Amino acid sequence: MLPSIYIALSTFHTELIPTVLLLAVLNSREGIPFPAIIEALIMEFSFELLREAGVRLPRPVGSAVSIVGALVIGEASINAGIASPILVIIVALTGIASFSLPQFNFATALRILRFPIMIFAGFLGGFGLMIALLLLWLHLSHMRPLGQPYLAPLAPFKLSQLRDVLIRAPLQTLLRAPRQLHLKKPKP
C-alpha cells in the first residue's frame, strides 16, 4: 500500500503532507521527467525483475545479486534522474515488508495486486485507493473455497463464531464450545 499512498498523496492530496516534508519531496522530485505513477511503476517493475532473477539463480548467488542489483539500480536511477530518492526508499521499504509474509502464495498475490492498486491511486488519488480496496474486499467476500465463505465469520457476520477471530480465546473455552461448521456442497 505504501507506493499507492505515496502516489495518491504526492499527486492529488498534497495538502495532507506537512509543509517541511512536502518541500523535501518536491526538491527530490525536481528534474524527474515522469509523473509519480510512471516513476513508481518503473521502480516496482525493476524491483520485481530483480526479485525474480534472484529466485532463479543458485541460492548463494541469488541473494547477492538481488541485494547488489537493487542497490546499483536504485543509485543509477537516482543519478540518471529517472527516480527520486524518496520513491527508491518507499519501494525498498515495500520490498522488505513483502519478505516478512510467511506464505509464498499470499505474498505473490499481494505483489501482483500492488500494480492495479497503484494505477487506481494514480488516476483517482485517495478515492481510487478506496475503490481498489473496496473491490478487493467485495471479491474476498464472494469467495467460497471448500463451500465456506472466505471471510467467515466476519462476512457473513456470525456473532457466535467470533470467539477467536482477532484474539484467540482460551483453549478451555474453545474445547467446551465446539465450532458450528456446516459444510455445504458447492454449487455446480
MONOR-V882796 format. One record per helix or strand. SS is the DSSP state (H for helix, E for strand). FROM is the first residue (numbers start at 1). TO is the last residue. If there is no record, write none. Layout:
ss,from,to
SS,FROM,TO
SS,FROM,TO
This chain:
ss,from,to
H,2,11
H,14,16
H,19,29
H,36,56
H,59,80
H,85,98
H,104,124
H,126,142
H,145,147
H,159,164
H,171,176
